[in-house]
């Protein structure tokens, strides 16, 4: 991508595998292979790339702070352009991720998410408004983690801060 800024900016570059949104075709394939275990969502989520470097104690802490909420088919869980206040994990059901590219335009479907996948982390990490909407495709159960719990129990243990000059040097070395 090419971008021209008119003010100073901060850039956050994340590898694609840290975000849990999957291409639509991959999500459909995953949702067709039903798991018989009631905790399949938990295994998939705890083994996601985003959580791979988190300690077992931190993972258990996260689970204890999550609130289970019922969701109905057609319910919009996250609205594009709204402030971010929570992270979600799908315990049961399926969701569609869509984005409206311009005011007045139709929504564009970006992905379909199923059990064990999370969403809403990007806006919490970057501290900006939601860049997409997430709508339930079926009745289901979601686990919600507040923004503060997300930051203290997930983001802080995983993020490593370094001076800008060090980041430039790492990029020049291929990072």
N, CA, C and O of each residue as an XYZ file, in Angstrom:
700
protein
N       0.830     -1.181      0.000
C       0.000      0.000      0.000
C       0.871      1.239      0.000
O       1.987      1.230      0.521
N       0.368      2.277     -0.573
C       1.023      3.576     -0.542
C       0.090      4.543      0.166
O      -1.111      4.569     -0.104
N       0.643      5.333      1.068
C      -0.163      6.314      1.791
C       0.636      7.592      1.939
O       1.856      7.567      2.101
N      -0.065      8.698      1.882
C       0.551      9.998      2.084
C      -0.102     10.599      3.317
O      -1.326     10.717      3.372
N       0.691     10.977      4.300
C       0.132     11.552      5.511
C       0.308     13.053      5.501
O       1.247     13.586      4.910
N      -0.604     13.716      6.158
C      -0.511     15.173      6.261
C      -0.070     15.600      7.658
O       0.183     16.780      7.899
N       0.020     14.645      8.574
C       0.517     14.889      9.925
C       1.426     13.736     10.307
O       1.516     12.755      9.570
N       2.101     13.834     11.442
C       2.885     12.712     11.952
C       1.941     11.560     12.271
O       0.822     11.780     12.734
N       2.386     10.345     12.026
C       1.557      9.174     12.286
C       2.374      8.117     13.005
O       3.604      8.159     13.017
N       1.675      7.179     13.597
C       2.289      5.975     14.154
C       1.820      4.822     13.283
O       0.660      4.783     12.874
N       2.695      3.902     13.003
C       2.340      2.767     12.165
C       2.506      1.492     12.975
O       3.535      1.287     13.619
N       1.498      0.643     12.940
C       1.559     -0.655     13.587
C       1.519     -1.693     12.479
O       0.543     -1.774     11.733
N       2.574     -2.483     12.370
C       2.650     -3.522     11.349
C       2.571     -4.863     12.055
O       3.397     -5.179     12.911
N       1.564     -5.652     11.687
C       1.353     -6.957     12.295
C       1.410     -8.023     11.217
O       0.930     -7.806     10.104
N       1.992     -9.178     11.534
C       1.932    -10.266     10.555
C       0.478    -10.706     10.406
O      -0.283    -10.672     11.373
N       0.093    -11.112      9.213
C      -1.290    -11.480      8.958
C      -1.792    -12.582      9.881
O      -2.976    -12.600     10.218
N      -0.927    -13.498     10.297
C      -1.407    -14.613     11.099
C      -1.737    -14.231     12.529
O      -2.313    -15.046     13.250
N      -1.397    -13.025     12.972
C      -1.744    -12.646     14.338
C      -3.208    -12.247     14.429
O      -3.820    -12.379     15.489
N      -3.775    -11.763     13.332
C      -5.184    -11.434     13.312
C      -5.953    -12.684     12.933
O      -5.506    -13.462     12.090
N      -7.100    -12.877     13.549
C      -7.801    -14.137     13.395
C      -8.806    -14.173     12.257
O      -9.415    -15.216     12.018
N      -8.998    -13.078     11.554
C      -9.958    -13.072     10.451
C      -9.415    -13.934      9.324
O      -8.271    -13.773      8.899
N     -10.244    -14.844      8.848
C      -9.830    -15.759      7.785
C     -10.532    -15.398      6.491
O     -11.614    -14.813      6.523
N      -9.942    -15.731      5.353
C     -10.643    -15.538      4.080
C     -11.960    -16.296      4.091
O     -12.078    -17.321      4.762
N     -12.941    -15.809      3.363
C     -14.273    -16.402      3.367
C     -14.242    -17.881      3.029
O     -14.894    -18.665      3.718
N     -13.512    -18.300      1.995
C     -13.492    -19.704      1.594
C     -12.933    -20.598      2.689
O     -13.472    -21.678      2.930
N     -11.877    -20.179      3.351
C     -11.293    -20.989      4.421
C     -12.259    -21.109      5.587
O     -12.357    -22.172      6.200
N     -12.969    -20.046      5.902
C     -13.927    -20.082      7.007
C     -15.070    -21.036      6.692
O     -15.525    -21.773      7.567
N     -15.541    -21.027      5.432
C     -16.622    -21.938      5.052
C     -16.175    -23.384      5.182
O     -16.925    -24.230      5.669
N     -14.959    -23.667      4.747
C     -14.444    -25.029      4.844
C     -14.354    -25.457      6.297
O     -14.697    -26.589      6.640
N     -13.894    -24.556      7.147
C     -13.746    -24.881      8.558
C     -15.106    -25.101      9.204
O     -15.248    -26.002     10.031
N     -16.117    -24.299      8.847
C     -17.420    -24.407      9.485
C     -18.161    -25.666      9.044
O     -19.072    -26.106      9.746
N     -17.804    -26.258      7.910
C     -18.477    -27.466      7.460
C     -17.977    -28.704      8.183
O     -18.668    -29.723      8.208
N     -16.789    -28.638      8.771
C     -16.291    -29.800      9.509
C     -16.661    -29.626     10.976
O     -15.922    -29.018     11.750
N     -17.814    -30.168     11.344
C     -18.349    -30.023     12.704
C     -17.544    -30.851     13.693
O     -17.127    -31.973     13.406
N     -17.338    -30.262     14.869
C     -16.649    -30.975     15.935
C     -17.686    -31.490     16.913
O     -18.666    -30.799     17.194
N     -17.491    -32.680     17.431
C     -18.438    -33.242     18.375
C     -18.130    -32.818     19.797
O     -19.012    -32.890     20.653
N     -16.942    -32.388     20.075
C     -16.574    -31.979     21.426
C     -17.156    -30.606     21.719
O     -17.069    -29.702     20.888
N     -17.761    -30.444     22.919
C     -18.350    -29.179     23.312
C     -17.330    -28.083     23.527
O     -17.671    -26.900     23.487
N     -16.091    -28.456     23.753
C     -15.047    -27.463     24.002
C     -14.120    -27.275     22.800
O     -13.008    -26.771     22.957
N     -14.555    -27.665     21.620
C     -13.714    -27.508     20.429
C     -13.386    -26.042     20.197
O     -12.281    -25.714     19.765
N     -14.340    -25.155     20.480
C     -14.105    -23.713     20.328
C     -12.934    -23.273     21.192
O     -12.097    -22.474     20.770
N     -12.889    -23.805     22.406
C     -11.863    -23.410     23.382
C     -10.484    -23.862     22.916
O      -9.520    -23.101     22.997
N     -10.388    -25.076     22.438
C      -9.117    -25.594     21.945
C      -8.626    -24.779     20.767
O      -7.453    -24.411     20.701
N      -9.535    -24.496     19.825
C      -9.141    -23.723     18.644
C      -8.690    -22.325     19.043
O      -7.664    -21.848     18.557
N      -9.432    -21.664     19.915
C      -9.099    -20.296     20.308
C      -7.783    -20.249     21.084
O      -6.931    -19.403     20.812
N      -7.618    -21.148     22.040
C      -6.396    -21.143     22.844
C      -5.155    -21.482     22.021
O      -4.039    -21.129     22.404
N      -5.347    -22.169     20.886
C      -4.217    -22.499     20.008
C      -4.072    -21.537     18.838
O      -3.286    -21.790     17.925
N      -4.821    -20.436     18.854
C      -4.745    -19.465     17.755
C      -3.391    -18.763     17.764
O      -2.748    -18.680     18.810
N      -2.954    -18.262     16.622
C      -1.661    -17.571     16.561
C      -1.551    -16.410     17.550
O      -0.481    -16.156     18.101
N      -2.662    -15.712     17.769
C      -2.621    -14.573     18.680
C      -2.259    -14.997     20.107
O      -1.607    -14.241     20.828
N      -2.669    -16.175     20.511
C      -2.443    -16.620     21.889
C      -1.252    -17.568     22.037
O      -0.955    -18.011     23.147
N      -0.577    -17.881     20.955
C       0.475    -18.896     20.997
C       1.617    -18.567     21.945
O       2.235    -19.484     22.488
N       1.918    -17.291     22.164
C       3.013    -16.921     23.062
C       2.548    -16.520     24.451
O       3.335    -15.996     25.240
N       1.294    -16.756     24.758
C       0.742    -16.399     26.063
C       0.854    -17.596     26.998
O       0.612    -18.733     26.592
N       1.218    -17.338     28.242
C       1.388    -18.432     29.205
C       0.042    -19.079     29.515
O      -1.009    -18.470     29.311
N       0.080    -20.306     30.003
C      -1.138    -21.033     30.377
C      -1.893    -20.280     31.470
O      -3.124    -20.244     31.466
N      -1.163    -19.687     32.396
C      -1.804    -18.921     33.472
C      -2.548    -17.717     32.910
O      -3.659    -17.413     33.346
N      -1.941    -17.028     31.942
C      -2.616    -15.876     31.323
C      -3.853    -16.326     30.555
O      -4.871    -15.635     30.566
N      -3.778    -17.472     29.891
C      -4.932    -17.977     29.147
C      -6.094    -18.280     30.095
O      -7.241    -17.942     29.805
N      -5.793    -18.913     31.219
C      -6.837    -19.212     32.203
C      -7.412    -17.931     32.785
O      -8.617    -17.836     33.017
N      -6.548    -16.937     33.024
C      -6.992    -15.640     33.524
C      -7.963    -14.997     32.534
O      -8.993    -14.451     32.929
N      -7.627    -15.067     31.247
C      -8.511    -14.523     30.206
C      -9.880    -15.185     30.251
O     -10.910    -14.510     30.248
N      -9.880    -16.502     30.291
C     -11.145    -17.243     30.299
C     -12.003    -16.873     31.500
O     -13.226    -16.784     31.383
N     -11.381    -16.658     32.646
C     -12.139    -16.331     33.856
C     -12.763    -14.937     33.781
O     -13.740    -14.662     34.477
N     -12.215    -14.062     32.954
C     -12.715    -12.687     32.843
C     -13.755    -12.513     31.740
O     -14.333    -11.436     31.598
N     -13.997    -13.563     30.960
C     -14.925    -13.449     29.839
C     -16.363    -13.655     30.287
O     -16.663    -14.510     31.120
N     -17.235    -12.849     29.712
C     -18.659    -12.910     30.004
C     -19.364    -13.574     28.830
O     -19.173    -13.176     27.680
N     -20.182    -14.592     29.119
C     -20.925    -15.277     28.066
C     -22.193    -14.495     27.751
O     -22.949    -14.123     28.649
N     -22.413    -14.250     26.458
C     -23.625    -13.549     26.044
C     -24.307    -14.313     24.916
O     -23.647    -14.868     24.038
N     -25.624    -14.332     24.952
C     -26.408    -14.958     23.889
C     -26.538    -13.966     22.743
O     -26.659    -12.760     22.957
N     -26.511    -14.490     21.528
C     -26.650    -13.650     20.340
C     -27.620    -14.318     19.378
O     -27.691    -15.545     19.296
N     -28.358    -13.501     18.658
C     -29.354    -14.012     17.724
C     -28.920    -13.771     16.281
O     -28.201    -12.817     15.986
N     -29.361    -14.637     15.403
C     -29.081    -14.474     13.975
C     -29.531    -13.079     13.542
O     -30.632    -12.645     13.881
N     -28.678    -12.381     12.792
C     -28.984    -11.042     12.316
C     -28.540     -9.936     13.258
O     -28.530     -8.767     12.873
N     -28.177    -10.279     14.471
C     -27.742     -9.269     15.446
C     -26.357     -8.738     15.075
O     -25.436     -9.516     14.827
N     -26.214     -7.424     15.037
C     -24.922     -6.806     14.762
C     -24.187     -6.688     16.092
O     -24.649     -6.017     17.015
N     -23.045     -7.344     16.176
C     -22.261     -7.369     17.413
C     -21.316     -6.171     17.458
O     -21.172     -5.520     18.492
N     -20.685     -5.894     16.341
C     -19.769     -4.757     16.217
C     -20.226     -3.912     15.025
O     -20.479     -4.433     13.939
N     -20.325     -2.614     15.246
C     -20.694     -1.675     14.182
C     -19.446     -0.937     13.708
O     -18.690     -0.394     14.514
N     -19.241     -0.924     12.403
C     -18.124     -0.173     11.820
C     -18.206      1.281     12.271
O     -19.292      1.853     12.354
N     -17.052      1.870     12.559
C     -16.877      3.268     12.967
C     -17.214      3.540     14.432
O     -17.010      4.664     14.892
N     -17.721      2.561     15.182
C     -17.976      2.788     16.600
C     -16.694      2.590     17.399
O     -15.791      1.881     16.954
N     -16.606      3.207     18.571
C     -15.430      2.993     19.425
C     -15.355      1.530     19.874
O     -16.378      0.866     20.040
N     -14.147      1.053     20.062
C     -13.934     -0.336     20.473
C     -14.016     -0.435     21.994
O     -13.368      0.326     22.712
N     -14.824     -1.386     22.478
C     -14.931     -1.555     23.918
C     -14.773     -3.004     24.371
O     -14.699     -3.272     25.570
N     -14.721     -3.949     23.414
C     -14.662     -5.364     23.784
C     -14.001     -6.203     22.696
O     -13.912     -5.804     21.534
N     -13.548     -7.366     23.112
C     -13.043     -8.417     22.225
C     -14.001     -9.583     22.382
O     -14.518     -9.808     23.476
N     -14.249    -10.322     21.324
C     -15.209    -11.418     21.359
C     -14.599    -12.714     20.851
O     -13.715    -12.704     19.993
N     -15.080    -13.830     21.389
C     -14.746    -15.168     20.908
C     -16.071    -15.888     20.666
O     -16.987    -15.820     21.486
N     -16.157    -16.571     19.539
C     -17.381    -17.304     19.213
C     -17.336    -18.665     19.907
O     -16.489    -19.503     19.597
N     -18.235    -18.869     20.827
C     -18.349    -20.157     21.516
C     -19.273    -21.084     20.737
O     -19.038    -22.290     20.659
N     -20.330    -20.508     20.160
C     -21.274    -21.290     19.360
C     -21.875    -20.366     18.324
O     -22.310    -19.263     18.655
N     -21.907    -20.799     17.072
C     -22.525    -20.020     16.011
C     -21.532    -19.558     14.959
O     -20.369    -19.961     14.961
N     -22.012    -18.702     14.055
C     -21.190    -18.169     12.973
C     -21.470    -16.678     12.810
O     -22.574    -16.209     13.089
N     -20.465    -15.942     12.359
C     -20.579    -14.491     12.148
C     -20.042    -14.128     10.774
O     -19.213    -14.834     10.201
N     -20.536    -13.011     10.264
C     -20.041    -12.446      9.020
C     -19.334    -11.134      9.340
O     -19.841    -10.318     10.110
N     -18.162    -10.938      8.744
C     -17.409     -9.687      8.893
C     -17.563     -8.926      7.587
O     -17.284     -9.458      6.513
N     -18.010     -7.671      7.685
C     -18.204     -6.871      6.481
C     -17.728     -5.442      6.716
O     -17.622     -4.975      7.851
N     -17.449     -4.772      5.619
C     -16.975     -3.387      5.681
C     -17.686     -2.575      4.608
O     -17.864     -3.032      3.478
N     -18.083     -1.379      4.975
C     -18.657     -0.429      4.017
C     -17.506      0.461      3.576
O     -17.005      1.248      4.378
N     -17.067      0.359      2.311
C     -15.884      1.086      1.863
C     -16.062      2.599      1.765
O     -15.086      3.347      1.830
N     -17.306      3.048      1.608
C     -17.567      4.490      1.505
C     -19.003      4.739      1.944
O     -19.843      3.845      1.847
N     -19.294      5.948      2.426
C     -20.679      6.256      2.801
C     -21.619      6.028      1.622
O     -21.333      6.439      0.497
N     -22.733      5.373      1.890
C     -23.702      5.104      0.835
C     -23.418      3.849      0.030
O     -24.279      3.388     -0.720
N     -22.217      3.289      0.175
C     -21.870      2.063     -0.570
C     -22.466      0.844      0.145
O     -22.853      0.918      1.311
N     -22.528     -0.252     -0.566
C     -22.986     -1.512      0.035
C     -21.855     -2.132      0.831
O     -20.680     -1.939      0.523
N     -22.227     -2.881      1.862
C     -21.229     -3.608      2.640
C     -20.556     -4.666      1.771
O     -21.190     -5.272      0.907
N     -19.274     -4.878      2.009
C     -18.507     -5.914      1.324
C     -18.163     -6.980      2.359
O     -17.576     -6.682      3.399
N     -18.530     -8.214      2.066
C     -18.230     -9.310      2.992
C     -16.745     -9.621      2.926
O     -16.196     -9.868      1.852
N     -16.100     -9.606      4.090
C     -14.663     -9.868      4.161
C     -14.357    -11.286      4.611
O     -13.401    -11.900      4.138
N     -15.167    -11.807      5.523
C     -14.867    -13.120      6.092
C     -16.094    -13.684      6.778
O     -17.059    -12.977      7.068
N     -16.023    -14.967      7.024
C     -17.030    -15.649      7.824
C     -16.284    -16.340      8.946
O     -15.321    -17.069      8.706
N     -16.729    -16.110     10.172
C     -16.056    -16.665     11.346
C     -16.921    -17.730     11.994
O     -18.149    -17.662     11.949
N     -16.266    -18.717     12.598
C     -16.997    -19.800     13.251
C     -16.435    -20.032     14.651
O     -15.586    -19.283     15.133
N     -16.924    -21.068     15.275
C     -16.584    -21.373     16.668
C     -15.074    -21.422     16.889
O     -14.323    -22.017     16.115
N     -14.662    -20.773     17.976
C     -13.255    -20.755     18.350
C     -12.481    -19.588     17.766
O     -11.302    -19.414     18.075
N     -13.118    -18.791     16.934
C     -12.442    -17.630     16.358
C     -12.836    -16.378     17.127
O     -13.956    -16.257     17.624
N     -11.892    -15.453     17.214
C     -12.132    -14.203     17.919
C     -12.184    -13.048     16.951
O     -11.737    -13.151     15.809
N     -12.745    -11.929     17.427
C     -12.794    -10.723     16.608
C     -12.860     -9.496     17.508
O     -13.270     -9.562     18.666
N     -12.444     -8.385     16.935
C     -12.495     -7.121     17.649
C     -11.172     -6.680     18.229
O     -11.093     -5.623     18.854
N     -10.117     -7.480     18.032
C      -8.823     -7.168     18.644
C      -8.105     -6.006     17.980
O      -7.405     -5.246     18.649
N      -8.270     -5.858     16.669
C      -7.496     -4.849     15.951
C      -7.775     -3.442     16.476
O      -6.841     -2.678     16.723
N      -9.047     -3.095     16.649
C      -9.381     -1.749     17.129
C      -8.932     -1.542     18.573
O      -8.603     -0.422     18.963
N      -8.913     -2.603     19.364
C      -8.436     -2.478     20.742
C      -6.929     -2.255     20.785
O      -6.434     -1.466     21.589
N      -6.201     -2.956     19.913
C      -4.743     -2.822     19.873
C      -4.339     -1.456     19.350
O      -3.427     -0.828     19.886
N      -5.013     -0.994     18.306
C      -4.630      0.266     17.673
C      -5.325      1.481     18.290
O      -4.958      2.621     18.005
N      -6.323      1.237     19.129
C      -7.064      2.296     19.809
C      -7.736      3.252     18.818
O      -7.687      4.472     18.975
N      -8.358      2.667     17.802
C      -9.117      3.438     16.813
C     -10.529      2.855     16.720
O     -10.827      1.831     17.334
N     -11.394      3.516     15.946
C     -12.761      3.028     15.757
C     -12.746      1.695     14.996
O     -11.778      1.368     14.309
N     -13.812      0.955     15.132
C     -13.947     -0.330     14.439
C     -13.881     -0.108     12.930
O     -14.489      0.825     12.406
N     -13.136     -0.974     12.234
C     -12.995     -0.818     10.780
C     -13.909     -1.754     10.000
O     -13.859     -1.787      8.771
N     -14.745     -2.514     10.705
C     -15.671     -3.435     10.053
C     -16.830     -3.715     10.999
O     -16.766     -3.417     12.191
N     -17.876     -4.287     10.450
C     -19.022     -4.716     11.255
C     -19.005     -6.235     11.337
O     -18.529     -6.913     10.427
N     -19.530     -6.761     12.436
C     -19.641     -8.208     12.608
C     -21.090     -8.512     12.961
O     -21.640     -7.969     13.920
N     -21.706     -9.401     12.157
C     -23.117     -9.740     12.304
C     -23.266    -11.245     12.491
O     -22.604    -12.026     11.808
N     -24.123    -11.645     13.402
C     -24.377    -13.069     13.623
C     -25.116    -13.652     12.421
O     -26.097    -13.076     11.951
N     -24.647    -14.789     11.930
C     -25.317    -15.510     10.848
C     -26.278    -16.556     11.405
O     -27.181    -17.020     10.707
N     -26.072    -16.922     12.673
C     -26.920    -17.908     13.327
C     -27.058    -17.521     14.791
O     -26.304    -16.687     15.292
N     -28.016    -18.123     15.470
C     -28.079    -17.930     16.910
C     -26.802    -18.512     17.488
O     -26.248    -19.465     16.940
N     -26.334    -17.948     18.586
C     -25.096    -18.466     19.145
C     -24.780    -17.922     20.514
O     -25.577    -17.224     21.141
N     -23.584    -18.268     20.956
C     -23.044    -17.793     22.229
C     -21.694    -17.156     21.957
O     -20.864    -17.711     21.235
N     -21.484    -15.990     22.538
C     -20.207    -15.297     22.412
C     -19.609    -15.115     23.795
O     -20.325    -15.058     24.794
N     -18.311    -15.027     23.838
C     -17.613    -14.660     25.061
C     -17.072    -13.257     24.839
O     -16.414    -12.986     23.834
N     -17.353    -12.369     25.783
C     -16.928    -10.976     25.651
C     -15.888    -10.663     26.723
O     -16.049    -11.000     27.896
N     -14.812    -10.005     26.276
C     -13.736     -9.565     27.164
C     -13.679     -8.051     27.069
O     -13.573     -7.506     25.971
N     -13.749     -7.366     28.197
C     -13.736     -5.905     28.182
C     -12.409     -5.378     27.639
O     -11.402     -6.086     27.632
N     -12.424     -4.141     27.192
C     -11.228     -3.515     26.654
C     -10.112     -3.514     27.692
O      -8.970     -3.851     27.377
N     -10.432     -3.139     28.918
C      -9.409     -3.086     29.964
C      -8.814     -4.464     30.236
O      -7.596     -4.593     30.363
N      -9.653     -5.494     30.327
C      -9.147     -6.852     30.550
C      -8.334     -7.335     29.353
O      -7.332     -8.029     29.521
N      -8.763     -6.970     28.145
C      -8.008     -7.333     26.943
C      -6.606     -6.731     27.010
O      -5.616     -7.415     26.752
N      -6.531     -5.466     27.353
C      -5.240     -4.778     27.397
C      -4.342     -5.357     28.490
O      -3.173     -5.649     28.237
N      -4.872     -5.523     29.690
C      -4.026     -5.979     30.802
C      -3.691     -7.465     30.738
O      -2.581     -7.864     31.088
N      -4.638     -8.284     30.295
C      -4.416     -9.735     30.330
C      -3.928    -10.341     29.024
O      -3.426    -11.465     29.017
N      -4.066     -9.614     27.919
C      -3.658    -10.179     26.633
C      -2.635     -9.305     25.918
O      -1.556     -9.780     25.562
N      -2.957     -8.054     25.707
C      -2.059     -7.191     24.921
C      -0.740     -6.929     25.634
O       0.327     -7.138     25.057
N      -0.800     -6.478     26.867
C       0.450     -6.136     27.575
C       1.416     -7.304     27.679
O       2.609     -7.111     27.444
N       0.966     -8.501     28.017
C       1.922     -9.618     28.079
C       2.543     -9.980     26.729
O       3.623    -10.569     26.692
N       1.879     -9.637     25.618
C       2.375    -10.015     24.295
C       3.155     -8.923     23.583
O       3.999     -9.216     22.736
N       2.884     -7.672     23.916
C       3.534     -6.572     23.208
C       4.901     -6.264     23.795
O       5.090     -6.274     25.011
N       5.836     -5.994     22.924
C       7.183     -5.604     23.333
C       7.460     -4.230     22.745
O       7.405     -4.044     21.530
N       7.755     -3.277     23.606
C       8.014     -1.911     23.156
C       9.501     -1.731     22.917
O      10.331     -2.285     23.638
N       9.827     -0.949     21.897
C      11.218     -0.623     21.632
C      11.284      0.747     20.988
O      10.325      1.175     20.346
N      12.382      1.430     21.147
C      12.535      2.755     20.537
C      12.407      2.676     19.015
O      12.743      1.664     18.399
N      11.917      3.760     18.428
C      11.676      3.811     16.988
C      12.926      3.463     16.189
O      12.853      2.721     15.210
N      14.065      3.995     16.601
C      15.313      3.737     15.873
C      15.642      2.243     15.866
O      16.112      1.711     14.860
N      15.395      1.574     16.988
C      15.626      0.123     17.043
C      14.697     -0.609     16.072
O      15.096     -1.582     15.431
N      13.454     -0.130     15.972
C      12.508     -0.750     15.047
C      12.988     -0.595     13.609
O      12.911     -1.537     12.820
N      13.477      0.580     13.270
C      14.003      0.811     11.916
C      15.159     -0.136     11.629
O      15.233     -0.722     10.549
N      16.055     -0.288     12.587
C      17.214     -1.180     12.405
C      16.753     -2.620     12.208
O      17.310     -3.336     11.377
N      15.743     -3.053     12.963
C      15.221     -4.412     12.820
C      14.601     -4.616     11.433
O      14.794     -5.660     10.809
N      13.865     -3.625     10.964
C      13.271     -3.714      9.624
C      14.355     -3.781      8.558
O      14.230     -4.543      7.599
N      15.417     -2.993      8.711
C      16.514     -3.016      7.755
C      17.217     -4.381      7.739
O      17.834     -4.769      6.747
N      17.106     -5.090      8.856
C      17.724     -6.431      8.951
C      16.754     -7.528      8.520
O      17.060     -8.716      8.620
N      15.580     -7.115      8.040
C      14.643     -8.115      7.507
C      13.471     -8.441      8.405
O      12.681     -9.321      8.060
N      13.317     -7.787      9.524
C      12.192     -8.069     10.412
C      10.886     -7.600      9.788
O       9.824     -7.753     10.391
